[in-house]
Amino acid sequence: MPISNQINNYIQCRLIRNKSVLSQTFHLEVECSDDGESICLLTAEKQFKISGQSQYTISVISKYPKNYISAELTSDDLTGTRYVLNLLNGYKRQQLAVILYEANFLGINGPRKIEVLLSKVNDQMLYFIEESDLNEYDLKEESNCFFRLYNKPPHWNSLESCYTLNFIGKNRAAIPSIKNFQMVIKNDENVEQIVMQFGRMLENEFSCDFQYPLSLIQAFAIALTALESRWFRE
């Protein structure tokens, strides 16, 4: 579920990446205090399909087996330009988000361009996003089924010779990286509002801060796609 739109502050999280020769696992920890205390709520394991596509199994950590929740994040093709996030509920799947990267087949250096279609919640508190809405997406700016998010273009820092962003909060992005991003949405006044930011803090540690209309799983999934390096989108 998305967090309440009454919460004005960002939910500050830390994404930890564990890499080995045979596997990659990820943990999302919610920061509880300024002294570094945190609680791990989500884990993800990366698998590779025979076709070469990426797939992540996301699990919610719970002491109660009946409350177990899992989701699946899958890349649609080898280029890594389109990902689909599905909530797994028995034999049913609910599509939570579609994450799109602009293709860069020529390999031209520059910042990434990201767009996210974020499924809204209906009156029964269920996520829904219709395939027809996605097919007609180019023809309309808004939909009753999804929110549209896009990344804020970084600016060129001539002193550091790299693209940078002005992150909200202290020490949320200590290391410049092509993987750093801020996602924005236009509010009712048509003004851009930053609803998520992701920044490298250490080699395998990243900040992941978000607010409404994102949920914890959706923010985690978007961050996971940013960690992938694909030739056709860099």
RODO-2510 file (C-alpha; in nm, 4 decimals, decimal comma):
residues 234
     n   res          X          Y          Z
     1     m     0,0000     0,0000     0,0000
     2     p     0,1192     0,3562    -0,0641
     3     i     0,2005     0,5652     0,2394
     4     s    -0,0502     0,8289     0,3480
     5     n    -0,0664     1,1523     0,1512
     6     q    -0,0906     1,3261     0,4883
     7     i     0,2757     1,2484     0,5610
     8     n     0,4823     1,5406     0,4357
     9     n     0,8259     1,4088     0,5305
    10     y     1,0158     1,1495     0,3293
    11     i     1,0406     0,7912     0,4458
    12     q     1,4189     0,7590     0,4603
    13     c     1,5596     0,4182     0,3729
    14     r     1,8928     0,2548     0,3024
    15     l     1,9436    -0,0048     0,0294
    16     i     2,2246    -0,2545     0,0925
    17     r     2,3632    -0,4612    -0,1967
    18     n     2,5419    -0,7938    -0,1407
    19     k     2,7269    -0,9210    -0,4462
    20     s     2,9000    -1,2526    -0,5032
    21     v     3,0062    -1,4487    -0,8094
    22     l     2,6874    -1,6553    -0,8168
    23     s     2,4233    -1,4303    -0,6647
    24     q     2,3074    -1,0823    -0,5758
    25     t     2,0807    -0,9989    -0,2835
    26     f     1,9443    -0,6662    -0,1669
    27     h     1,7985    -0,5371     0,1607
    28     l     1,5871    -0,2268     0,2172
    29     e     1,6170    -0,0846     0,5666
    30     v     1,3960     0,1921     0,7029
    31     e     1,5962     0,4440     0,9048
    32     c     1,4387     0,4931     1,2461
    33     s     1,6654     0,7569     1,3999
    34     d     1,9536     0,9926     1,3296
    35     d     2,2010     0,7626     1,5067
    36     g     2,1887     0,5062     1,2266
    37     e     1,9370     0,2619     1,3760
    38     s     1,7313     0,0909     1,1060
    39     i     1,4877    -0,1964     1,0494
    40     c     1,5111    -0,4281     0,7474
    41     l     1,1653    -0,4693     0,5922
    42     l     1,2267    -0,5922     0,2377
    43     t     1,4696    -0,8291     0,0690
    44     a     1,5230    -0,9091    -0,2979
    45     e     1,7135    -1,1794    -0,4810
    46     k     1,8225    -1,1409    -0,8414
    47     q     1,7966    -1,4242    -1,0901
    48     f     1,8816    -1,4410    -1,4583
    49     k     1,6536    -1,6105    -1,7080
    50     i     1,7984    -1,8328    -1,9806
    51     s     1,7118    -1,5548    -2,2259
    52     g     1,9368    -1,3160    -2,0321
    53     q     1,6598    -1,1066    -1,8789
    54     s     1,6731    -1,0021    -1,5135
    55     q     1,4196    -1,1105    -1,2536
    56     y     1,3949    -1,0142    -0,8880
    57     t     1,1895    -1,1847    -0,6185
    58     i     1,0947    -0,9314    -0,3511
    59     s     0,9838    -1,0474    -0,0070
    60     v     0,8435    -0,8615     0,2911
    61     i     1,0068    -0,9651     0,6186
    62     s     0,7373    -1,0639     0,8692
    63     k     0,7187    -1,2659     1,1885
    64     y     0,3761    -1,3905     1,0840
    65     p     0,3673    -1,6414     0,7935
    66     k     0,0025    -1,5599     0,7170
    67     n     0,1023    -1,2015     0,6400
    68     y     0,3739    -1,3065     0,3927
    69     i     0,3815    -1,0861     0,0840
    70     s     0,5984    -1,1227    -0,2227
    71     a     0,6396    -0,9421    -0,5532
    72     e     0,8228    -1,0033    -0,8774
    73     l     1,0174    -0,7494    -1,0825
    74     t     1,1036    -0,8593    -1,4362
    75     s     1,2747    -0,6946    -1,7315
    76     d     1,0763    -0,7389    -2,0517
    77     d     1,3767    -0,7599    -2,2834
    78     l     1,7548    -0,7798    -2,2992
    79     t     1,7954    -0,4030    -2,3340
    80     g     1,6786    -0,3388    -1,9759
    81     t     1,4567    -0,0508    -2,0863
    82     r     1,1236    -0,1863    -1,9566
    83     y     1,0467    -0,3516    -1,6233
    84     v     0,7169    -0,4742    -1,4798
    85     l     0,6451    -0,5066    -1,1064
    86     n     0,3752    -0,7573    -1,0072
    87     l     0,2373    -0,8274    -0,6618
    88     l     0,2023    -1,2051    -0,6196
    89     n    -0,1191    -1,3075    -0,4461
    90     g    -0,1620    -1,6806    -0,4833
    91     y    -0,2347    -1,7490    -0,8488
    92     k    -0,3325    -1,3868    -0,9110
    93     r    -0,0993    -1,1048    -1,0120
    94     q    -0,1587    -0,7371    -0,9575
    95     q     0,0496    -0,4991    -1,1653
    96     l     0,1965    -0,2348    -0,9356
    97     a     0,4227    -0,0428    -1,1728
    98     v     0,5877    -0,0270    -1,5127
    99     i     0,9367     0,1276    -1,5192
   100     l     1,0669     0,2620    -1,8503
   101     y     1,4167     0,3763    -1,9495
   102     e     1,4827     0,5674    -2,2674
   103     a     1,6879     0,3506    -2,5041
   104     n     2,0362     0,4693    -2,5946
   105     f     2,1377     0,2415    -2,8803
   106     l     2,4155     0,4749    -2,9947
   107     g     2,5890     0,4684    -2,6562
   108     i     2,5960     0,8483    -2,6294
   109     n     2,7227     0,9600    -2,2886
   110     g     2,4669     1,1424    -2,0779
   111     p     2,2196     1,1069    -1,7904
   112     r     1,9481     0,8447    -1,7902
   113     k     1,5843     0,9228    -1,8654
   114     i     1,3349     0,7290    -1,6539
   115     e     0,9562     0,7170    -1,6549
   116     v     0,7301     0,5217    -1,4179
   117     l     0,3634     0,4311    -1,4510
   118     l     0,2507     0,3789    -1,0943
   119     s    -0,0707     0,1883    -1,0361
   120     k    -0,3332     0,3663    -0,8261
   121     v    -0,5467     0,2015    -0,5582
   122     n    -0,9200     0,1574    -0,6151
   123     d    -1,2065     0,1784    -0,3656
   124     q    -1,1468    -0,1822    -0,2574
   125     m    -0,7846    -0,0888    -0,1764
   126     l    -0,6584    -0,3032    -0,4644
   127     y    -0,3968    -0,1973    -0,7171
   128     f    -0,5072    -0,1919    -1,0754
   129     i    -0,3626    -0,0867    -1,4085
   130     e    -0,5264    -0,1870    -1,7324
   131     e    -0,3264    -0,2995    -2,0350
   132     s    -0,5366    -0,0682    -2,2508
   133     d    -0,4192     0,2277    -2,0432
   134     l    -0,0585     0,1372    -2,1138
   135     n    -0,1220     0,0969    -2,4858
   136     e    -0,2911     0,4365    -2,5035
   137     y    -0,0452     0,6014    -2,2672
   138     d     0,1259     0,8100    -2,5353
   139     l    -0,2073     0,9717    -2,6152
   140     k    -0,2842     1,1041    -2,2689
   141     e    -0,1058     1,2647    -1,9782
   142     e    -0,3158     1,1246    -1,6952
   143     s    -0,5261     0,8195    -1,6191
   144     n    -0,7644     0,7054    -1,3492
   145     c    -0,5513     0,3924    -1,3228
   146     f    -0,1986     0,5247    -1,2786
   147     f     0,0264     0,8099    -1,1760
   148     r     0,3018     0,9260    -1,4112
   149     l     0,6461     0,9854    -1,2598
   150     y     0,9618     1,0941    -1,4404
   151     n     1,3157     1,1671    -1,3317
   152     k     1,4398     1,5200    -1,2742
   153     p     1,7169     1,6010    -1,5254
   154     p     2,0533     1,6423    -1,3471
   155     h     2,2686     1,9465    -1,4154
   156     w     2,6281     1,9465    -1,5337
   157     n     2,8798     2,0312    -1,2605
   158     s     3,1847     2,1754    -1,4349
   159     l     3,3934     2,1664    -1,1150
   160     e     3,3454     1,7919    -1,0667
   161     s     3,3018     1,7166    -1,4400
   162     c     2,9880     1,5117    -1,3838
   163     y     2,6093     1,5377    -1,3686
   164     t     2,4722     1,6123    -1,0211
   165     l     2,1413     1,6614    -0,8385
   166     n     2,0489     1,8715    -0,5361
   167     f     1,9403     1,6054    -0,2881
   168     i     1,6989     1,6807    -0,0068
   169     g     1,8475     1,6017     0,3349
   170     k     2,1968     1,5679     0,4718
   171     n     2,4407     1,3113     0,3265
   172     r     2,1839     1,1401     0,1046
   173     a     2,4189     1,1127    -0,1962
   174     a     2,7867     1,1248    -0,1053
   175     i     2,9169     0,9855    -0,4362
   176     p     2,8256     1,1182    -0,7840
   177     s     2,6874     0,8348    -0,9969
   178     i     2,4828     0,7783    -1,3106
   179     k     2,2607     0,5641    -1,0880
   180     n     2,1572     0,8633    -0,8718
   181     f     1,8129     1,0025    -0,9536
   182     q     1,5133     1,1999    -0,8291
   183     m     1,1595     1,1134    -0,9406
   184     v     0,9013     1,3906    -0,9695
   185     i     0,5272     1,4152    -1,0205
   186     k     0,3135     1,7157    -1,1080
   187     n     0,0706     1,8118    -0,8298
   188     d    -0,2752     1,9640    -0,8656
   189     e    -0,1174     2,3044    -0,9331
   190     n     0,0922     2,1500    -1,2144
   191     v     0,4088     2,2074    -1,0107
   192     e     0,6819     1,9422    -1,0002
   193     q     0,7155     1,7667    -0,6652
   194     i     1,0027     1,5324    -0,5799
   195     v     0,8493     1,2087    -0,4489
   196     m     1,1585     0,9844    -0,4529
   197     q     1,5356     1,0186    -0,4495
   198     f     1,8061     0,7551    -0,4762
   199     g     2,1737     0,8264    -0,4149
   200     r     2,4998     0,6390    -0,3694
   201     m     2,6447     0,6679    -0,0177
   202     l     2,9092     0,3929    -0,0313
   203     e     3,0145     0,1317    -0,2876
   204     n     2,7235    -0,0991    -0,2011
   205     e     2,5052     0,1284     0,0102
   206     f     2,2457     0,3722    -0,1248
   207     s     1,9883     0,6122     0,0172
   208     c     1,6301     0,5510    -0,0974
   209     d     1,3832     0,8157     0,0212
   210     f     1,0213     0,8377    -0,0903
   211     q     0,6738     0,9690    -0,0102
   212     y     0,3162     0,9457    -0,1434
   213     p     0,2058     0,8095    -0,3891
   214     l     0,4784     0,5430    -0,3661
   215     s     0,4691     0,2303    -0,1547
   216     l     0,7723     0,0638     0,0000
   217     i     0,7724    -0,2160    -0,2603
   218     q     0,7342     0,0243    -0,5529
   219     a     1,0212     0,2458    -0,4353
   220     f     1,2405    -0,0617    -0,3777
   221     a     1,1658    -0,1922    -0,7278
   222     i     1,2488     0,1381    -0,8978
   223     a     1,5777     0,1499    -0,7060
   224     l     1,6655    -0,2065    -0,8111
   225     t     1,6292    -0,1199    -1,1786
   226     a     1,8643     0,1768    -1,1334
   227     l     2,1386    -0,0555    -1,0074
   228     e     2,1449    -0,2482    -1,3336
   229     s     2,3973    -0,1519    -1,6000
   230     r     2,2740    -0,2115    -1,9540
   231     w     2,4584    -0,1191    -2,2723
   232     f     2,1449     0,0009    -2,4524
   233     r     2,0390     0,2568    -2,1915
   234     e     2,3683     0,4052    -2,0605
***
